Amino acid sequence: MQNWILDGISSTNDEGIRRNFIKLNTNADDCRISLHLSIQYHVVLFYQPNYEVMKKQKELSDFMDMTKNKKVNLLKKVIMLYLKN
């Protein structure tokens, strides 16, 4: 492969699918020979969970539950007051 000339290297990055392309050329007598190589591989991305976000989501969920419970209790009290009058 001493007479081969590198004619370009490129790559693509599409949502977990990666491709690398290599193009080589050489001359043999009166002919030009081109070699195109391509490698495709999948990448599994790893995302570490953000525990601070999870904690805030839990706090929000607890707050929503508490608000719902307070609303139900307030409604019961209003109904009881209404029925007494």
Biopython code that builds the backbone (N, CA, C, O; Angstrom):
import numpy as np
from Bio.PDB.StructureBuilder import StructureBuilder

atoms = [
    (1, "MET", "N", (0.828, -1.189, 0.000)),
    (1, "MET", "CA", (0.000, 0.000, 0.000)),
    (1, "MET", "C", (0.874, 1.255, 0.000)),
    (1, "MET", "O", (0.430, 2.323, 0.421)),
    (2, "GLN", "N", (2.072, 1.130, -0.456)),
    (2, "GLN", "CA", (2.980, 2.271, -0.460)),
    (2, "GLN", "C", (2.581, 3.315, -1.490)),
    (2, "GLN", "O", (2.838, 4.500, -1.280)),
    (3, "ASN", "N", (1.965, 2.917, -2.591)),
    (3, "ASN", "CA", (1.621, 3.853, -3.655)),
    (3, "ASN", "C", (0.225, 4.454, -3.507)),
    (3, "ASN", "O", (-0.190, 5.253, -4.347)),
    (4, "TRP", "N", (-0.487, 4.095, -2.483)),
    (4, "TRP", "CA", (-1.839, 4.612, -2.285)),
    (4, "TRP", "C", (-1.769, 6.027, -1.705)),
    (4, "TRP", "O", (-0.929, 6.320, -0.854)),
    (5, "ILE", "N", (-2.658, 6.891, -2.177)),
    (5, "ILE", "CA", (-2.713, 8.274, -1.711)),
    (5, "ILE", "C", (-4.041, 8.483, -0.982)),
    (5, "ILE", "O", (-5.111, 8.189, -1.516)),
    (6, "LEU", "N", (-3.952, 8.991, 0.234)),
    (6, "LEU", "CA", (-5.154, 9.281, 1.011)),
    (6, "LEU", "C", (-5.869, 10.479, 0.394)),
    (6, "LEU", "O", (-5.286, 11.552, 0.236)),
    (7, "ASP", "N", (-7.143, 10.281, 0.048)),
    (7, "ASP", "CA", (-7.899, 11.330, -0.629)),
    (7, "ASP", "C", (-8.974, 11.932, 0.271)),
    (7, "ASP", "O", (-9.734, 12.791, -0.175)),
    (8, "GLY", "N", (-9.049, 11.509, 1.497)),
    (8, "GLY", "CA", (-10.009, 12.117, 2.419)),
    (8, "GLY", "C", (-10.519, 11.166, 3.477)),
    (8, "GLY", "O", (-10.681, 9.968, 3.248)),
    (9, "ILE", "N", (-10.767, 11.736, 4.639)),
    (9, "ILE", "CA", (-11.384, 11.017, 5.755)),
    (9, "ILE", "C", (-12.533, 11.892, 6.237)),
    (9, "ILE", "O", (-12.357, 13.092, 6.447)),
    (10, "SER", "N", (-13.692, 11.303, 6.410)),
    (10, "SER", "CA", (-14.836, 12.055, 6.928)),
    (10, "SER", "C", (-15.636, 11.176, 7.875)),
    (10, "SER", "O", (-15.467, 9.957, 7.910)),
    (11, "SER", "N", (-16.500, 11.810, 8.632)),
    (11, "SER", "CA", (-17.330, 11.055, 9.569)),
    (11, "SER", "C", (-18.678, 11.747, 9.720)),
    (11, "SER", "O", (-18.819, 12.940, 9.452)),
    (12, "THR", "N", (-19.664, 10.968, 10.155)),
    (12, "THR", "CA", (-20.998, 11.499, 10.435)),
    (12, "THR", "C", (-21.415, 11.056, 11.824)),
    (12, "THR", "O", (-20.911, 10.071, 12.365)),
    (13, "ASN", "N", (-22.339, 11.802, 12.381)),
    (13, "ASN", "CA", (-22.812, 11.580, 13.737)),
    (13, "ASN", "C", (-24.329, 11.722, 13.749)),
    (13, "ASN", "O", (-24.819, 12.848, 13.839)),
    (14, "ASP", "N", (-25.090, 10.645, 13.663)),
    (14, "ASP", "CA", (-26.548, 10.729, 13.639)),
    (14, "ASP", "C", (-27.158, 9.896, 14.750)),
    (14, "ASP", "O", (-27.214, 8.671, 14.641)),
    (15, "GLU", "N", (-27.613, 10.531, 15.812)),
    (15, "GLU", "CA", (-28.383, 9.891, 16.876)),
    (15, "GLU", "C", (-27.956, 8.461, 17.193)),
    (15, "GLU", "O", (-28.756, 7.534, 17.066)),
    (16, "GLY", "N", (-26.747, 8.279, 17.589)),
    (16, "GLY", "CA", (-26.283, 6.967, 17.995)),
    (16, "GLY", "C", (-25.685, 6.127, 16.892)),
    (16, "GLY", "O", (-25.075, 5.096, 17.175)),
    (17, "ILE", "N", (-25.838, 6.535, 15.628)),
    (17, "ILE", "CA", (-25.206, 5.815, 14.519)),
    (17, "ILE", "C", (-24.036, 6.662, 14.033)),
    (17, "ILE", "O", (-24.211, 7.816, 13.641)),
    (18, "ARG", "N", (-22.854, 6.083, 14.064)),
    (18, "ARG", "CA", (-21.652, 6.799, 13.630)),
    (18, "ARG", "C", (-21.097, 6.132, 12.377)),
    (18, "ARG", "O", (-21.130, 4.908, 12.250)),
    (19, "ARG", "N", (-20.592, 6.934, 11.465)),
    (19, "ARG", "CA", (-19.986, 6.407, 10.237)),
    (19, "ARG", "C", (-18.660, 7.114, 10.000)),
    (19, "ARG", "O", (-18.552, 8.328, 10.174)),
    (20, "ASN", "N", (-17.651, 6.344, 9.602)),
    (20, "ASN", "CA", (-16.352, 6.879, 9.204)),
    (20, "ASN", "C", (-16.086, 6.442, 7.770)),
    (20, "ASN", "O", (-16.292, 5.281, 7.416)),
    (21, "PHE", "N", (-15.628, 7.378, 6.954)),
    (21, "PHE", "CA", (-15.359, 7.115, 5.541)),
    (21, "PHE", "C", (-13.899, 7.436, 5.234)),
    (21, "PHE", "O", (-13.377, 8.459, 5.677)),
    (22, "ILE", "N", (-13.249, 6.565, 4.480)),
    (22, "ILE", "CA", (-11.862, 6.769, 4.051)),
    (22, "ILE", "C", (-11.797, 6.514, 2.550)),
    (22, "ILE", "O", (-12.343, 5.527, 2.056)),
    (23, "LYS", "N", (-11.130, 7.404, 1.833)),
    (23, "LYS", "CA", (-10.989, 7.248, 0.384)),
    (23, "LYS", "C", (-9.497, 7.244, 0.041)),
    (23, "LYS", "O", (-8.756, 8.150, 0.422)),
    (24, "LEU", "N", (-9.070, 6.200, -0.690)),
    (24, "LEU", "CA", (-7.677, 6.055, -1.127)),
    (24, "LEU", "C", (-7.640, 5.924, -2.644)),
    (24, "LEU", "O", (-8.559, 5.366, -3.243)),
    (25, "ASN", "N", (-6.585, 6.434, -3.266)),
    (25, "ASN", "CA", (-6.416, 6.346, -4.723)),
    (25, "ASN", "C", (-4.996, 5.897, -5.052)),
    (25, "ASN", "O", (-4.047, 6.158, -4.313)),
    (26, "THR", "N", (-4.886, 5.215, -6.188)),
    (26, "THR", "CA", (-3.572, 4.864, -6.725)),
    (26, "THR", "C", (-3.690, 4.759, -8.246)),
    (26, "THR", "O", (-4.783, 4.584, -8.784)),
    (27, "ASN", "N", (-2.593, 4.863, -8.905)),
    (27, "ASN", "CA", (-2.551, 4.696, -10.361)),
    (27, "ASN", "C", (-1.855, 3.380, -10.679)),
    (27, "ASN", "O", (-0.800, 3.069, -10.127)),
    (28, "ALA", "N", (-2.460, 2.619, -11.571)),
    (28, "ALA", "CA", (-1.878, 1.357, -12.025)),
    (28, "ALA", "C", (-1.905, 1.368, -13.551)),
    (28, "ALA", "O", (-2.969, 1.276, -14.165)),
    (29, "ASP", "N", (-0.759, 1.478, -14.136)),
    (29, "ASP", "CA", (-0.640, 1.615, -15.595)),
    (29, "ASP", "C", (-1.452, 2.830, -16.048)),
    (29, "ASP", "O", (-1.183, 3.950, -15.613)),
    (30, "ASP", "N", (-2.437, 2.619, -16.912)),
    (30, "ASP", "CA", (-3.252, 3.731, -17.405)),
    (30, "ASP", "C", (-4.582, 3.850, -16.656)),
    (30, "ASP", "O", (-5.500, 4.526, -17.121)),
    (31, "CYS", "N", (-4.684, 3.200, -15.514)),
    (31, "CYS", "CA", (-5.941, 3.190, -14.758)),
    (31, "CYS", "C", (-5.763, 3.859, -13.395)),
    (31, "CYS", "O", (-4.686, 3.833, -12.800)),
    (32, "ARG", "N", (-6.831, 4.444, -12.935)),
    (32, "ARG", "CA", (-6.850, 4.999, -11.578)),
    (32, "ARG", "C", (-7.765, 4.103, -10.744)),
    (32, "ARG", "O", (-8.914, 3.862, -11.116)),
    (33, "ILE", "N", (-7.263, 3.623, -9.640)),
    (33, "ILE", "CA", (-8.027, 2.742, -8.754)),
    (33, "ILE", "C", (-8.377, 3.531, -7.493)),
    (33, "ILE", "O", (-7.509, 4.120, -6.848)),
    (34, "SER", "N", (-9.645, 3.529, -7.164)),
    (34, "SER", "CA", (-10.116, 4.202, -5.950)),
    (34, "SER", "C", (-10.640, 3.155, -4.980)),
    (34, "SER", "O", (-11.352, 2.228, -5.367)),
    (35, "LEU", "N", (-10.285, 3.314, -3.740)),
    (35, "LEU", "CA", (-10.741, 2.414, -2.678)),
    (35, "LEU", "C", (-11.533, 3.248, -1.677)),
    (35, "LEU", "O", (-11.030, 4.225, -1.124)),
    (36, "HIS", "N", (-12.767, 2.846, -1.460)),
    (36, "HIS", "CA", (-13.636, 3.544, -0.510)),
    (36, "HIS", "C", (-13.927, 2.586, 0.645)),
    (36, "HIS", "O", (-14.448, 1.492, 0.429)),
    (37, "LEU", "N", (-13.596, 2.988, 1.846)),
    (37, "LEU", "CA", (-13.866, 2.186, 3.038)),
    (37, "LEU", "C", (-14.863, 2.936, 3.915)),
    (37, "LEU", "O", (-14.798, 4.158, 4.054)),
    (38, "SER", "N", (-15.770, 2.191, 4.491)),
    (38, "SER", "CA", (-16.763, 2.798, 5.371)),
    (38, "SER", "C", (-16.975, 1.888, 6.570)),
    (38, "SER", "O", (-17.086, 0.669, 6.432)),
    (39, "ILE", "N", (-17.030, 2.486, 7.726)),
    (39, "ILE", "CA", (-17.312, 1.747, 8.958)),
    (39, "ILE", "C", (-18.535, 2.398, 9.596)),
    (39, "ILE", "O", (-18.581, 3.614, 9.779)),
    (40, "GLN", "N", (-19.521, 1.572, 9.931)),
    (40, "GLN", "CA", (-20.713, 2.076, 10.613)),
    (40, "GLN", "C", (-20.854, 1.334, 11.926)),
    (40, "GLN", "O", (-20.714, 0.112, 11.979)),
    (41, "TYR", "N", (-21.132, 2.077, 12.983)),
    (41, "TYR", "CA", (-21.316, 1.440, 14.282)),
    (41, "TYR", "C", (-22.336, 2.229, 15.093)),
    (41, "TYR", "O", (-22.547, 3.422, 14.878)),
    (42, "HIS", "N", (-22.953, 1.533, 16.017)),
    (42, "HIS", "CA", (-23.965, 2.137, 16.879)),
    (42, "HIS", "C", (-23.329, 2.486, 18.215)),
    (42, "HIS", "O", (-22.482, 1.759, 18.735)),
    (43, "VAL", "N", (-23.755, 3.605, 18.748)),
    (43, "VAL", "CA", (-23.262, 4.052, 20.041)),
    (43, "VAL", "C", (-24.447, 4.081, 20.995)),
    (43, "VAL", "O", (-25.463, 4.717, 20.716)),
    (44, "VAL", "N", (-24.315, 3.399, 22.109)),
    (44, "VAL", "CA", (-25.345, 3.434, 23.133)),
    (44, "VAL", "C", (-24.923, 4.508, 24.127)),
    (44, "VAL", "O", (-23.920, 4.378, 24.828)),
    (45, "LEU", "N", (-25.718, 5.570, 24.164)),
    (45, "LEU", "CA", (-25.375, 6.689, 25.022)),
    (45, "LEU", "C", (-25.843, 6.410, 26.445)),
    (45, "LEU", "O", (-26.935, 5.883, 26.659)),
    (46, "PHE", "N", (-25.019, 6.763, 27.399)),
    (46, "PHE", "CA", (-25.338, 6.553, 28.806)),
    (46, "PHE", "C", (-25.548, 7.912, 29.455)),
    (46, "PHE", "O", (-24.668, 8.772, 29.428)),
    (47, "TYR", "N", (-26.708, 8.090, 30.028)),
    (47, "TYR", "CA", (-26.998, 9.334, 30.727)),
    (47, "TYR", "C", (-27.101, 9.037, 32.213)),
    (47, "TYR", "O", (-27.894, 8.197, 32.638)),
    (48, "GLN", "N", (-26.299, 9.729, 32.988)),
    (48, "GLN", "CA", (-26.364, 9.559, 34.433)),
    (48, "GLN", "C", (-27.524, 10.401, 34.959)),
    (48, "GLN", "O", (-27.630, 11.580, 34.620)),
    (49, "PRO", "N", (-28.390, 9.819, 35.776)),
    (49, "PRO", "CA", (-29.533, 10.590, 36.267)),
    (49, "PRO", "C", (-29.074, 11.745, 37.160)),
    (49, "PRO", "O", (-28.099, 11.627, 37.902)),
    (50, "ASN", "N", (-29.788, 12.842, 37.071)),
    (50, "ASN", "CA", (-29.508, 14.001, 37.902)),
    (50, "ASN", "C", (-30.371, 13.866, 39.157)),
    (50, "ASN", "O", (-31.582, 14.078, 39.104)),
    (51, "TYR", "N", (-29.752, 13.518, 40.277)),
    (51, "TYR", "CA", (-30.494, 13.239, 41.499)),
    (51, "TYR", "C", (-31.121, 14.498, 42.088)),
    (51, "TYR", "O", (-32.138, 14.421, 42.778)),
    (52, "GLU", "N", (-30.525, 15.651, 41.820)),
    (52, "GLU", "CA", (-31.111, 16.905, 42.301)),
    (52, "GLU", "C", (-32.463, 17.148, 41.624)),
    (52, "GLU", "O", (-33.414, 17.585, 42.272)),
    (53, "VAL", "N", (-32.546, 16.866, 40.328)),
    (53, "VAL", "CA", (-33.811, 17.010, 39.602)),
    (53, "VAL", "C", (-34.832, 16.016, 40.141)),
    (53, "VAL", "O", (-35.998, 16.363, 40.329)),
    (54, "MET", "N", (-34.403, 14.788, 40.388)),
    (54, "MET", "CA", (-35.323, 13.777, 40.922)),
    (54, "MET", "C", (-35.846, 14.194, 42.299)),
    (54, "MET", "O", (-37.017, 13.984, 42.617)),
    (55, "LYS", "N", (-34.974, 14.782, 43.105)),
    (55, "LYS", "CA", (-35.371, 15.246, 44.437)),
    (55, "LYS", "C", (-36.421, 16.354, 44.320)),
    (55, "LYS", "O", (-37.415, 16.348, 45.046)),
    (56, "LYS", "N", (-36.203, 17.299, 43.409)),
    (56, "LYS", "CA", (-37.156, 18.399, 43.216)),
    (56, "LYS", "C", (-38.489, 17.878, 42.671)),
    (56, "LYS", "O", (-39.550, 18.380, 43.042)),
    (57, "GLN", "N", (-38.436, 16.878, 41.799)),
    (57, "GLN", "CA", (-39.667, 16.283, 41.278)),
    (57, "GLN", "C", (-40.464, 15.620, 42.399)),
    (57, "GLN", "O", (-41.692, 15.709, 42.433)),
    (58, "LYS", "N", (-39.764, 14.960, 43.309)),
    (58, "LYS", "CA", (-40.422, 14.322, 44.454)),
    (58, "LYS", "C", (-41.048, 15.378, 45.357)),
    (58, "LYS", "O", (-42.177, 15.214, 45.819)),
    (59, "GLU", "N", (-40.310, 16.472, 45.611)),
    (59, "GLU", "CA", (-40.850, 17.554, 46.433)),
    (59, "GLU", "C", (-42.108, 18.144, 45.790)),
    (59, "GLU", "O", (-43.090, 18.417, 46.479)),
    (60, "LEU", "N", (-42.075, 18.338, 44.487)),
    (60, "LEU", "CA", (-43.232, 18.881, 43.775)),
    (60, "LEU", "C", (-44.419, 17.924, 43.855)),
    (60, "LEU", "O", (-45.555, 18.353, 44.059)),
    (61, "SER", "N", (-44.157, 16.642, 43.696)),
    (61, "SER", "CA", (-45.223, 15.642, 43.785)),
    (61, "SER", "C", (-45.844, 15.638, 45.183)),
    (61, "SER", "O", (-47.065, 15.583, 45.326)),
    (62, "ASP", "N", (-44.994, 15.698, 46.209)),
    (62, "ASP", "CA", (-45.495, 15.743, 47.585)),
    (62, "ASP", "C", (-46.327, 17.001, 47.824)),
    (62, "ASP", "O", (-47.370, 16.949, 48.476)),
    (63, "PHE", "N", (-45.862, 18.125, 47.292)),
    (63, "PHE", "CA", (-46.595, 19.386, 47.438)),
    (63, "PHE", "C", (-47.960, 19.300, 46.761)),
    (63, "PHE", "O", (-48.960, 19.765, 47.307)),
    (64, "MET", "N", (-47.997, 18.705, 45.572)),
    (64, "MET", "CA", (-49.270, 18.553, 44.853)),
    (64, "MET", "C", (-50.233, 17.669, 45.645)),
    (64, "MET", "O", (-51.426, 17.962, 45.721)),
    (65, "ASP", "N", (-49.717, 16.584, 46.238)),
    (65, "ASP", "CA", (-50.565, 15.704, 47.054)),
    (65, "ASP", "C", (-51.104, 16.452, 48.269)),
    (65, "ASP", "O", (-52.283, 16.334, 48.604)),
    (66, "MET", "N", (-50.237, 17.222, 48.927)),
    (66, "MET", "CA", (-50.643, 17.980, 50.105)),
    (66, "MET", "C", (-51.715, 19.015, 49.727)),
    (66, "MET", "O", (-52.693, 19.190, 50.453)),
    (67, "THR", "N", (-51.529, 19.687, 48.609)),
    (67, "THR", "CA", (-52.494, 20.686, 48.148)),
    (67, "THR", "C", (-53.845, 20.037, 47.864)),
    (67, "THR", "O", (-54.892, 20.587, 48.205)),
    (68, "LYS", "N", (-53.812, 18.878, 47.247)),
    (68, "LYS", "CA", (-55.056, 18.166, 46.947)),
    (68, "LYS", "C", (-55.771, 17.779, 48.240)),
    (68, "LYS", "O", (-56.987, 17.934, 48.349)),
    (69, "ASN", "N", (-55.020, 17.278, 49.216)),
    (69, "ASN", "CA", (-55.615, 16.883, 50.494)),
    (69, "ASN", "C", (-56.211, 18.089, 51.218)),
    (69, "ASN", "O", (-57.296, 17.993, 51.791)),
    (70, "LYS", "N", (-55.513, 19.217, 51.196)),
    (70, "LYS", "CA", (-56.015, 20.436, 51.848)),
    (70, "LYS", "C", (-57.294, 20.915, 51.164)),
    (70, "LYS", "O", (-58.229, 21.370, 51.824)),
    (71, "LYS", "N", (-57.325, 20.811, 49.856)),
    (71, "LYS", "CA", (-58.504, 21.232, 49.092)),
    (71, "LYS", "C", (-59.715, 20.380, 49.472)),
    (71, "LYS", "O", (-60.814, 20.900, 49.662)),
    (72, "VAL", "N", (-59.503, 19.070, 49.582)),
    (72, "VAL", "CA", (-60.593, 18.158, 49.954)),
    (72, "VAL", "C", (-61.081, 18.482, 51.363)),
    (72, "VAL", "O", (-62.287, 18.533, 51.604)),
    (73, "ASN", "N", (-60.154, 18.701, 52.292)),
    (73, "ASN", "CA", (-60.537, 19.020, 53.674)),
    (73, "ASN", "C", (-61.291, 20.350, 53.750)),
    (73, "ASN", "O", (-62.274, 20.469, 54.481)),
    (74, "LEU", "N", (-60.831, 21.339, 52.999)),
    (74, "LEU", "CA", (-61.503, 22.633, 52.991)),
    (74, "LEU", "C", (-62.911, 22.509, 52.419)),
    (74, "LEU", "O", (-63.852, 23.112, 52.935)),
    (75, "LEU", "N", (-63.049, 21.740, 51.369)),
    (75, "LEU", "CA", (-64.366, 21.529, 50.768)),
    (75, "LEU", "C", (-65.315, 20.854, 51.762)),
    (75, "LEU", "O", (-66.490, 21.214, 51.835)),
    (76, "LYS", "N", (-64.822, 19.896, 52.515)),
    (76, "LYS", "CA", (-65.650, 19.222, 53.529)),
    (76, "LYS", "C", (-66.109, 20.218, 54.591)),
    (76, "LYS", "O", (-67.265, 20.189, 55.012)),
    (77, "LYS", "N", (-65.211, 21.094, 55.022)),
    (77, "LYS", "CA", (-65.563, 22.088, 56.043)),
    (77, "LYS", "C", (-66.604, 23.069, 55.515)),
    (77, "LYS", "O", (-67.533, 23.439, 56.234)),
    (78, "VAL", "N", (-66.451, 23.488, 54.269)),
    (78, "VAL", "CA", (-67.420, 24.410, 53.674)),
    (78, "VAL", "C", (-68.787, 23.749, 53.586)),
    (78, "VAL", "O", (-69.799, 24.389, 53.874)),
    (79, "ILE", "N", (-68.836, 22.507, 53.201)),
    (79, "ILE", "CA", (-70.108, 21.774, 53.108)),
    (79, "ILE", "C", (-70.741, 21.642, 54.486)),
    (79, "ILE", "O", (-71.950, 21.818, 54.637)),
    (80, "MET", "N", (-69.929, 21.334, 55.489)),
    (80, "MET", "CA", (-70.452, 21.200, 56.857)),
    (80, "MET", "C", (-71.018, 22.532, 57.356)),
    (80, "MET", "O", (-72.080, 22.556, 57.978)),
    (81, "LEU", "N", (-70.330, 23.622, 57.092)),
    (81, "LEU", "CA", (-70.822, 24.936, 57.497)),
    (81, "LEU", "C", (-72.118, 25.278, 56.768)),
    (81, "LEU", "O", (-73.045, 25.830, 57.360)),
    (82, "TYR", "N", (-72.172, 24.955, 55.521)),
    (82, "TYR", "CA", (-73.368, 25.231, 54.724)),
    (82, "TYR", "C", (-74.565, 24.434, 55.253)),
    (82, "TYR", "O", (-75.679, 24.952, 55.338)),
    (83, "LEU", "N", (-74.320, 23.169, 55.605)),
    (83, "LEU", "CA", (-75.407, 22.318, 56.094)),
    (83, "LEU", "C", (-75.891, 22.755, 57.476)),
    (83, "LEU", "O", (-77.063, 22.563, 57.801)),
    (84, "LYS", "N", (-75.028, 23.330, 58.283)),
    (84, "LYS", "CA", (-75.421, 23.792, 59.618)),
    (84, "LYS", "C", (-76.326, 25.013, 59.528)),
    (84, "LYS", "O", (-77.176, 25.227, 60.392)),
    (85, "ASN", "N", (-76.149, 25.787, 58.514)),
    (85, "ASN", "CA", (-76.958, 27.009, 58.382)),
    (85, "ASN", "C", (-78.182, 26.714, 57.630)),
    (85, "ASN", "O", (-79.000, 27.606, 57.407)),
]
sb = StructureBuilder()
sb.init_structure("model")
sb.init_model(0)
sb.init_chain("A")
sb.init_seg("    ")
for serial, (resi, resn, name, xyz) in enumerate(atoms, 1):
    if name == "N":
        sb.init_residue(resn, " ", resi, " ")
    sb.init_atom(name, np.array(xyz, "f"), 0.0, 1.0, " ", f" {name:<3s}", serial, name[0])
structure = sb.get_structure()
